[in-house]
Amino acid sequence: MKKVTKSRTKGTGELERLKDGAIDLSDIPEIADWSKAVVGKFYRPIKKSLTIRIDADVLAWLKSQGRGYQTRINRVLREEMENRGRR
C-alpha cells in the first residue's frame, strides 16, 4: 500500500474548513446520466460464520450446480429477505 505523504495532502485542512457552498465546483462536470450506475457495486456486507442444518437433498441440489453453493444459499436468503421487506 502506498503511503500518502504530507506534501500530497497539503491544503486538505483548508477545504475541510470551508462550507459546502463556498467550494468552487465549476471545473468538475456534473454527471447527469446515471443509467449505467450500479446500486451497491462497492457494498460488501460483513460475513458471519455459522453452522446450519440443511436437508441433504437441498444441499446436494445446491452443490450439483457447481462451485459457490454457499454464495447461492446467501443469494436465495437475501432475495427472500428483500421480497419480505417489500410486502
Secondary structure, DSSP 8 states (H G I E B T S, - for coil): -----HHHHTTHHHHHHS-GGGS--TTS------TT--TTTT-------------HHHHHHHHHT-S-HHHHHHHHHHHHHHHHHH-
